[in-house]
Amino acid sequence: MAKVELKQPIVDEIKGVLDGAQGAVIVDYRGLTVEQDTRLRKQLREAGVIYKVYKNTLIKRAAEGTAFSALNPDLEGPTALAVSKEDATAPARVLANFAKTAPKLELKACVVEGTYYDTKGTQVIATIPSREELLGKLLGSIQSPITNFARVINQIAEFKGGAAEA
């Protein structure tokens, strides 16, 4: 069997991972201990992120013709790919938080919703809260004035009710 035929299933697997992905981050994982890598993989799984180590050439081949091909110049040395299909910023957020405790983990670059970001951009993307957090903040900001208005109306009603008794 030719080498290309052996590698094609892996390329297809990577294409499947990237298909419909909202965000993808590539990292250099050299220097992580087995225990650190295990903790990182667990955190990524809990966040719904697919994390796997692939050969750079296979990632390049799978990303051809997609927005993820922008990562090609950064595919040097050992590379792990973290991809999320639901939350575009989840891979960057989890990896950046983990890198605070494991400085050997190096964020290389990312593509979020079709836009390429270098290392510094990836760090900025990591600071964006999750969709659920943003929706919670929005709901809180919408709900606050309504709640305050209801309290004022209630106090006016209580005050007028007390004045009627006197």
C-alpha positions in Angstrom: 0.0 0.0 0.0 1.3 3.5 -0.9 2.0 6.0 1.9 -0.7 8.3 0.5 -3.3 5.6 0.9 -2.3 5.1 4.5 -2.4 8.8 5.3 -5.7 9.5 3.6 -7.9 8.3 6.4 -6.1 10.6 8.8 -6.6 13.5 6.5 -10.3 12.7 6.2 -10.5 12.5 10.0 -8.9 16.0 10.3 -11.3 17.3 7.6 -14.2 15.9 9.6 -12.9 17.6 12.8 -12.5 21.0 11.0 -15.8 20.7 9.1 -18.3 23.0 10.8 -15.8 24.1 13.4 -16.3 27.6 14.9 -12.7 27.9 16.1 -9.4 26.1 16.0 -6.1 26.7 17.9 -2.7 25.2 17.3 -0.3 24.9 20.2 3.3 23.7 20.8 2.9 21.1 23.6 6.7 20.3 24.1 7.7 20.2 27.7 4.4 19.2 29.2 4.5 16.3 31.6 2.1 13.4 31.1 0.2 14.5 34.2 -0.2 18.1 32.8 -1.2 16.8 29.4 -3.8 14.5 31.0 -5.3 17.5 33.0 -5.3 19.6 29.8 -7.1 17.0 27.8 -9.7 16.6 30.6 -10.4 20.4 30.7 -10.7 20.6 26.9 -13.1 17.6 26.8 -15.3 19.2 29.5 -15.4 22.4 27.4 -16.5 20.4 24.3 -13.2 20.9 22.5 -11.5 18.2 20.3 -7.8 18.1 21.0 -5.4 15.9 19.1 -1.8 15.8 17.8 -1.4 15.4 14.1 1.4 15.8 11.6 1.7 19.3 10.2 1.6 18.1 6.6 -1.6 16.2 7.2 -3.2 19.3 8.9 -2.1 21.4 5.9 -3.6 18.9 3.4 -6.9 18.7 5.3 -7.2 22.5 5.7 -6.7 23.2 1.9 -9.5 25.4 0.6 -10.8 26.3 4.0 -10.3 29.3 6.4 -8.1 27.0 8.5 -5.4 27.0 5.7 -4.4 30.4 7.2 -2.7 28.4 10.0 -0.2 26.8 7.5 2.7 29.2 8.2 2.5 28.4 11.9 2.6 24.7 11.4 6.2 24.2 12.4 7.5 21.7 15.0 5.3 19.6 17.3 1.7 20.8 16.9 -1.5 19.9 18.6 -4.9 21.0 17.2 -7.8 22.1 19.4 -11.1 22.5 17.7 -14.6 23.5 18.9 -17.8 23.3 16.9 -20.0 25.1 19.4 -18.1 27.8 21.2 -15.6 29.6 18.9 -13.4 30.9 21.8 -13.4 27.9 24.0 -10.2 26.3 22.7 -8.2 29.6 23.1 -9.8 30.3 26.5 -9.1 26.8 28.0 -5.5 26.6 26.5 -4.6 30.1 27.7 -5.9 29.5 31.2 -3.9 26.2 31.3 -0.8 27.9 30.0 -0.8 30.1 33.1 0.0 27.0 35.2 2.1 25.3 32.5 4.3 27.9 30.8 5.8 25.3 28.4 2.5 25.2 26.6 2.8 27.8 23.7 -0.2 29.1 21.8 0.9 29.5 18.2 -2.2 30.8 16.3 -5.9 30.4 15.8 -8.8 30.8 13.4 -12.0 31.9 15.0 -15.1 32.2 12.8 -13.0 32.3 9.7 -10.5 35.0 10.9 -6.8 34.2 11.5 -5.1 35.5 14.7 -1.4 35.2 15.5 -0.1 34.4 19.0 -1.0 37.9 20.5 -4.4 37.8 18.8 -5.0 34.3 20.3 -4.3 35.7 23.7 -6.9 38.4 23.2 -9.4 35.9 21.9 -8.8 33.9 25.1 -10.1 36.8 27.2 -13.5 36.8 25.5 -16.2 35.2 27.8 -18.2 32.2 26.6 -21.5 32.7 24.8 -23.4 31.6 28.0 -21.6 34.2 30.1 -22.3 37.0 27.6 -26.0 36.0 27.4 -26.1 36.0 31.2 -24.6 39.5 31.3 -27.0 40.7 28.7 -30.0 39.2 30.5 -28.9 40.8 33.7 -28.5 44.2 32.1 -32.0 44.0 30.6 -33.6 42.6 33.7 -32.0 45.2 36.1 -34.0 48.2 35.0 -37.3 46.3 34.9 -36.7 44.9 38.4 -35.9 48.4 39.7 -39.0 49.8 38.0 -41.1 47.1 39.6 -39.7 47.9 43.1 -40.5 51.6 42.7 -44.1 50.9 41.6 -44.4 48.5 44.5 -43.1 51.1 47.0 -45.5 53.8 45.6 -48.4 51.3 45.9 -47.4 50.5 49.5 -47.0 54.2 50.3 -50.4 55.1 48.9 -52.0 52.1 50.6 -50.5 53.4 53.9 -51.8 56.9 53.3 -55.3 55.6 52.6 -55.4 53.9 56.0 -54.5 57.1 57.9 
